[in-house]
């Protein structure tokens, strides 16, 4: 079990962009049939073709919350939310699906590989998410307020990094996040141990346990950490599994840096 605010992976996306995908219109249907059988066999789950049009096609796996979309110019596999308790080789699934598209469309080169990992430091309310952003976002108060009348309420950070040849890059974006309808604040009584309450100890304990389960399974607020990692014109000997492994290492490193950072 993770600690209360430790980053948890909530979404992962892999995209491959390519050129000369002219065979999409002719072979979209056959590609869909192969994906339905191949991914079903490899994951042991049911995959359902969702749509097919001149612009794009999609196939979904409801049990794994995965959607694969492909067109004449790109391929995307998106899992949201991510249930880490379900055994799934996401890297291999992405590689198998892209290999199918490459084979059916006679693709020989990739224009861009990109991977997004979205992590969340879960809390119970928007107010707590904003406080987390003050404690874990490596920025200083700006502009300085000499009067002392204004104090920071929340911080949001977006940074982009690239290699000198601009062939590899990553961006990281952190911000307070909440769903529609999430609590803005939490009753202060719920922050104290139930045994210290003067009354309604059982009700308080039940609510605390309910919120703990909600944070773990379907959090409604938290500090969002969105990491996008990409390669331009990756060489033909680079595998999807290799690329996604490096992308996750960067995402995990940056999320850990945010989690461990404390204001001076």
N, C-alpha and C positions, 0 to 999 in steps of 0.2 A: 504494500500500500504506500502511495506517495504521501509526502507531507502536505499540509493544507494548501500551500501556495506553489508547490513545485510544478513547473510547466508540464502540461499533458498534451500530446499530439491529438489534434482535433480534425485536421484535414490534410490530405496530401494529393498533389496533382503532378502529373508528368505530361509534358507537351513536346512533340516533335514536329518541326516545320520542314517542309520539303518543297521542291520544285518539280515540274513535269509530271504532276499527278493526273495526266490526261485520261488514264484508264478508269478513273473513278466511276464515271457514268456507265461504262460497259460492264464493270466487274463489282460494283457495289453489292449487288445481291449475293453473288457467290462468296464475297468476302464475309458478309454477314452470316451466311450459313456455316462457313468454316469457323468463325469466331464463336458462334453459338455452341457448336460441338466441342471445339478445342478447349475453350475456357470452362465449359461445364465439366469436362472430363478432368481437367487439371485442378480445379478448385473443389469439385464435388458439390457444386451448387447449381441452381437453375439460372440460366441467363436468358433474358427475354428481349428480342428485337423490339425497339420502341418506335422507331421512325426511319424512313428513308425518303429522301427528296433529292432533287438535282443539286441542292446546296450542301447537304450533309446527311449523315446517317448515325444512328445511336443504338446501343444495346446496353441493357441494365442488368445488374444482379441485385435484387432487392435484399437478399439475406446478408450481403456484404456491403450494402450501400455504395456500390461502385457503378459508375456510368462511363462508358467508352463512346467517344464521339470521333468521327473521322470524315474528311472531305477530300477535295482535290489538292489541298494545300497544307493540311495539318492533321495531327492525331492527338487526342487528349484522353487520358484516363484519370478519373477524379473519384476519390473515396472520401465521403463526408456523411456522417461522422465516422471516425476511426475507432473501432472496437478492438483494442489490443488483446483482449481475451480470446478472440477468435483466431485460430491458426490460419494464417494466410501469408504466402510469399508474394507480397505486392510487387517487388522488383521483377520476379520471374513472370508474374501475370502480365505486367506492362511489356516486358520483353517479348513474350509469346504473341501478344496481341499486335504489337508493332511489326513483328516479323511477318505476321500474316498479311498485314496491309502492304508491307514492302514487297512481298512476293507476288501478291495479286496485282499490284499497280506497277510492277517492274521498277521500283525505286532503287537508285544506286548511290545517292548522296543526301545528306541531311543539311539543312540550312541552319537549324538551331535546335538544341536540346535545352529544355527548361524544366525546373522542378520547384514547386512551392510546397513548403511545409508550414502549416499554421498551428501554432501551439498556444495554449491558454494557461495562465496562472489563475485558477478559479477562486472566486469569492462569492458572497451571498447577495451583494447589492452593487449598484453603480457607485455609490459613495465609497465603498471599500475599493473598488476598481480604480477610482481616481486617486485614492491614497496610495495604492500600490504603484501607480505611475510616478508619484512624487518620490517614492523610495527606491525604485528600481530602474528609472530611466536616466541614463548618464548625461544629463544636461543641467545647466545652472539656471537660476532665475533670471529671466531677461524680458523686458528691460528692468534694470534695478529700480526699486521704489524707495526713494530716500525718505518719503513721508511716513512709511510704515503702515499706510492705510490699506494697501493691497498685499495679499499673500497669494502664492501659487495655489491653484485648485487642482490642476492636472497637467501632465506633460505628455507630449506626443513627439515621437522621434522617427525620422525617415532618413536613411543614409544609403548611398550607392557606392560600391567599390568595383574597380576593374583592374585587370592586369595591364601592363604598359602597352601590349599589342592589342588590347581591347577584345581579345578572343574569349576571355572568361570574365565573369562578373557575378556580383551578388548584391542584393539590396535587403535591408532589414527595416521593418516598420513596427513600432510598438505604440499602442494606444489603449486607453480604457475602452472596454466593450461591454455591451449588455444587449439582451434580446428585448423585443417589444413586450412590455408587461412585467419586466423584471423589477424587483424591489429597488426603490431609490435609496432607502435607508433600512437598517435593521433595528428592531427594538433592542435597546441597550441591555435589557434583562436577559436576552438570549446569548449575550457574550459571557455571562457568568455561569459557573457550574450550577447545575440544577439543584444540588444539595444545599447550596447557599441561599436559595430563594426562601422567602418567608411563607409563601403559599404557592399552590399550583405547581409543585415540583414535578409531578408526573407529566403534566401538560408541557412544561418547559423542556423536559428531557425528550419527550416524543418529538417536539418541534426541532430540537437541536439535531436529533438523529435523522429526521427527515431531510433537513437542510444538508447534513453531511452526505447523505446518499445522493442528493440532487447534485451537489458539487462534483461528486465522483462520476456520476453516470451521464448527467445532462446539465452542465452548469449554465446559468443564465447571465452571468457577469464575470468579468475578470480582466486581467491585463493581457491583451492580445499581442503575440509575437509572430509576425509574418515574414518568413525568409524566402526569398526568390533567388535561385542559383541557376546560372545558365552558361552554356558554351555556344559560340558561334562557329559554324562550319566544322563540327567535330569530325575527326578522321574516321575512315571506314573501319579501323581496327578497334575503335572505342565501343564497348558494349553498353547496352541500357543498364544492365545490372551494375556495372562499374560506375557509370555516371550517377545513378541514383544513390549508390553507396557513398560517394563523395559529397553529394548534395545533402544527404542526411547528416554526415559528419559536420558539415558547416552549420546546418540548422541547429543541431544539438549543441555545438560549441557556442553559438551566439545566444541561444536560449539560456544556456548555463551562465553565460557572462551577464545577462540581464538579471537572472535570478540571484546571482552572487553579488551583484553590484550594490553598494550602499553609498549614500551621499556622504561627503566628507564634512 
